[in-house]
Amino acid sequence: MDRMYLRRARNLVMSVMCMASAVVVIIPLVMILFYVAADGLRAINWGFFTNLPKPVGETGGGMANAIAGTFTMVTLATGLSLPVGLMAGIYLSEFGRGRLREAVRFLTDVLNGVPSIITGIFVYVLVVVAMGRYSALAGSVALGIIMIPIITRSTEEMLRMVPKSLREASLALGATEQQTVVKIVLRSASGGIVTGVMLAVARAAGETAPVLFTALNNRYWNQGLDQPIASLAVFIYTYGISPFEDWHSQAWGAALVLVVMVLFLNITARLVVRARQGR
């Protein structure tokens, strides 16, 4: 009886500690969201989403071009990085063997740890100098490189969590290894993979340093993928260090819009995956 009570006491203590740790993790996020919303809502109005930034010294204006620019670059970056990261993750989990797999995994982790400003300088030399100008395409390439290791490692980990029994059952029923990976393993891990992709999108949307080196900025509507483009992250940085109170308020508004965009993408992706899994 004493041992049973001791086990129950230990179980209760560990449960309370786990719950407390979860609360500690959530509290900073709630505080950040509350602080950003409290300051950002003051600058949010219809003109914020439809107007261009005002010249220096004039109050008002909006960030319609920055919202569109962020969406454009993140979409292009996702299109560039998703196939590469997804296939690399599948290779590491399903087909990689020996030292080559370990080398790819190690280099992926190294790439994930490279400071984003270094990635920006690399793309500046590789793309901006070659094109002779800053551009939305260069910014998308930089963000795509940042996203690749995140998608790769999250895909690998989610695929490795799929039970081997599912693979064995599929192969026993006559499916090929490729069919098993595509129709069984990927489908089973789709929810976790989407979460990893959304984490990569969230990081790319908030990057400033690589965008400054590649896409620069633009206070007007973008005229093409080979031209400089505006982004919310750069405007937050520029307005945040300015001496104008109105710009500070707009920086908080841009931060709120960026957070809401990422939250909306996460919720939408989860709902889509859940609906597909239900069918």
C-alpha positions in Angstrom: 0.0 0.0 0.0 2.8 2.4 0.8 4.4 1.8 -2.6 1.1 2.4 -4.3 0.6 5.7 -2.5 4.2 6.7 -3.3 3.6 6.0 -7.0 0.4 8.0 -6.9 2.2 10.9 -5.2 5.0 10.8 -7.7 2.5 10.7 -10.6 0.7 13.7 -9.1 3.8 15.7 -8.6 5.1 15.1 -12.1 1.6 15.9 -13.6 1.6 19.2 -11.7 5.1 20.0 -12.8 4.3 19.2 -16.5 1.2 21.4 -16.3 3.1 24.2 -14.7 5.8 24.0 -17.4 3.2 24.2 -20.1 1.7 27.3 -18.5 5.2 28.9 -18.2 5.7 28.2 -22.0 2.3 29.8 -22.9 2.6 32.9 -20.7 5.3 34.7 -22.8 3.3 34.1 -25.9 0.1 35.5 -24.4 2.0 38.5 -23.0 3.6 39.2 -26.4 0.3 38.9 -28.2 -1.5 41.1 -25.7 1.3 43.8 -25.8 1.4 43.8 -29.7 -2.4 43.9 -29.9 -2.7 46.7 -27.3 -0.3 49.0 -29.2 -1.0 47.8 -32.7 -4.8 48.3 -32.7 -4.3 52.1 -32.3 -2.8 52.2 -35.8 -5.2 49.8 -37.5 -7.9 51.3 -39.7 -9.1 50.8 -43.3 -6.5 53.2 -44.6 -3.7 51.1 -43.1 -4.6 48.2 -45.5 -5.4 50.3 -48.6 -3.0 53.3 -48.6 0.7 53.6 -49.3 3.2 55.0 -46.7 3.2 58.8 -46.4 6.4 60.8 -47.0 8.6 61.8 -44.0 6.9 64.4 -41.9 3.3 63.6 -42.9 1.1 61.6 -40.6 -1.3 58.8 -41.6 -0.8 56.5 -44.5 -0.8 52.7 -44.6 1.2 49.7 -45.5 -0.8 48.1 -48.3 2.4 47.6 -50.4 4.3 46.0 -47.5 1.5 43.6 -46.8 1.3 42.6 -50.5 5.1 42.4 -50.7 5.4 40.2 -47.7 2.8 37.8 -49.1 4.5 37.8 -52.5 8.0 37.0 -51.1 6.8 34.4 -48.6 4.7 32.6 -51.3 7.6 32.5 -53.7 10.0 31.3 -50.9 7.5 28.6 -50.0 7.3 27.5 -53.6 11.1 27.3 -53.9 11.8 25.6 -50.6 8.8 23.2 -50.1 9.7 20.7 -52.8 13.4 20.7 -51.8 12.8 20.4 -48.1 10.0 17.8 -48.5 12.1 15.5 -50.7 15.2 16.0 -48.6 13.1 15.0 -45.5 11.7 11.9 -47.3 15.3 10.9 -48.3 16.6 11.2 -44.7 13.7 9.3 -43.3 13.0 6.6 -45.9 15.8 6.1 -48.4 19.0 7.5 -46.9 21.6 5.1 -45.7 25.0 5.2 -44.1 27.4 8.2 -44.0 25.6 10.1 -46.8 22.5 10.4 -44.8 24.4 11.5 -41.7 26.3 14.0 -43.8 23.1 15.5 -45.2 21.5 15.6 -41.8 24.5 17.3 -40.3 24.8 19.9 -43.1 21.0 20.6 -42.8 21.5 21.3 -39.1 24.4 23.6 -39.9 22.4 25.5 -42.5 19.6 25.9 -39.9 22.1 27.5 -37.5 23.6 29.9 -40.0 22.6 33.5 -39.0 20.1 34.9 -41.4 22.2 37.9 -42.2 24.9 35.6 -43.6 22.3 34.0 -45.8 21.3 37.5 -47.0 24.9 38.4 -47.8 25.3 35.1 -49.7 22.2 35.7 -51.8 23.3 39.3 -52.3 26.6 38.1 -53.9 24.8 35.2 -55.8 21.7 37.0 -57.1 21.7 40.7 -56.5 25.2 41.3 -57.9 24.5 39.0 -60.8 21.2 40.8 -61.6 22.7 44.3 -60.9 19.7 45.3 -58.6 17.8 44.4 -55.5 14.7 42.4 -56.3 11.7 40.5 -54.9 13.2 37.4 -56.5 16.4 37.8 -54.5 14.5 38.2 -51.3 12.4 35.1 -52.0 15.6 33.1 -52.6 17.1 34.2 -49.3 13.9 33.4 -47.4 13.6 30.1 -49.2 17.1 29.1 -48.2 16.2 29.9 -44.6 13.1 27.7 -44.8 14.7 24.6 -46.4 16.4 23.2 -43.3 13.3 23.8 -41.1 11.0 21.9 -43.6 13.6 19.2 -44.1 14.1 18.3 -40.4 10.5 18.6 -39.5 9.5 16.4 -42.4 12.1 13.8 -41.4 11.0 13.8 -37.8 7.3 13.5 -38.6 7.9 10.6 -41.0 10.0 8.8 -38.5 7.1 8.9 -36.0 4.9 6.9 -38.4 4.8 3.3 -37.0 6.8 0.8 -39.0 3.8 -1.5 -38.9 2.0 0.7 -41.4 4.8 0.5 -43.8 5.0 -3.3 -43.4 1.3 -3.7 -43.9 1.4 -1.6 -47.1 4.3 -3.6 -48.5 2.6 -6.9 -47.5 -0.5 -5.9 -49.5 1.7 -5.5 -52.7 2.3 -1.7 -52.7 5.8 -0.6 -53.9 8.1 1.4 -51.6 7.3 4.6 -53.4 3.6 4.0 -53.2 3.9 3.3 -49.5 5.8 6.5 -48.8 3.4 8.7 -50.9 0.0 7.2 -50.0 0.6 5.9 -46.5 3.5 7.5 -44.7 3.2 11.0 -46.1 -0.6 11.0 -45.5 -0.2 9.8 -42.0 2.4 12.5 -41.2 0.7 15.3 -43.1 -0.5 17.2 -40.0 3.0 17.4 -38.5 4.6 18.2 -41.8 2.2 21.1 -42.3 3.0 22.4 -38.9 6.7 22.3 -39.8 6.0 24.2 -43.0 4.0 26.8 -41.1 6.9 27.3 -38.6 9.2 27.9 -41.6 6.7 30.4 -43.1 6.4 32.2 -39.8 10.2 32.5 -39.5 10.6 33.7 -43.1 7.8 36.3 -42.8 9.5 37.9 -39.8 13.1 38.0 -41.2 14.5 41.5 -41.7 18.3 41.2 -42.3 18.3 39.0 -45.4 15.5 41.0 -46.9 17.5 44.3 -46.4 20.4 42.8 -48.3 18.3 41.3 -51.2 14.9 42.9 -51.6 15.8 46.3 -50.0 12.5 48.1 -49.6 10.0 50.1 -51.7 7.6 52.8 -50.6 5.5 52.3 -53.7 3.7 49.3 -55.4 6.1 46.7 -56.7 6.5 46.8 -60.5 7.9 43.3 -61.0 9.8 40.4 -59.4 13.0 42.0 -60.7 12.5 45.2 -58.7 12.9 46.1 -55.0 9.8 45.3 -53.0 8.3 46.4 -49.7 7.9 44.0 -46.7 6.3 44.4 -43.2 9.5 43.2 -41.4 11.6 46.0 -43.0 9.0 48.6 -42.3 8.8 47.5 -38.7 12.5 47.9 -38.4 12.7 51.2 -40.3 9.7 52.8 -38.5 10.7 51.3 -35.1 14.1 53.2 -35.1 12.7 56.4 -36.4 12.2 59.5 -34.2 8.5 60.0 -35.3 5.8 58.9 -32.9 3.4 58.2 -35.7 5.8 55.8 -37.3 6.3 54.0 -34.0 2.5 53.5 -33.9 2.5 52.2 -37.5 5.3 49.8 -36.7 3.2 48.3 -33.9 0.3 48.1 -36.3 2.5 46.3 -38.9 3.7 43.9 -36.2 0.1 43.0 -35.3 -0.8 42.5 -39.0 2.2 40.2 -39.3 1.3 38.1 -36.3 -2.3 37.8 -37.5 -1.2 36.8 -41.0 0.9 34.0 -39.5 -1.9 32.9 -37.1 -4.4 32.8 -40.0 -2.1 30.7 -42.2 -1.6 28.2 -39.3 -5.3 27.9 -38.5 -6.2 27.6 -42.2 -3.5 24.9 -42.9 -4.6 22.9 -39.8 -8.3 23.0 -40.9 -7.5 21.9 -44.4 -5.3 19.0 -43.2 -7.9 17.9 -40.7 -10.7 18.0 -43.3 -8.6 15.9 -45.7 -7.7 13.4 -43.0 -11.4 13.2 -42.1 -12.3 12.3 -45.7 
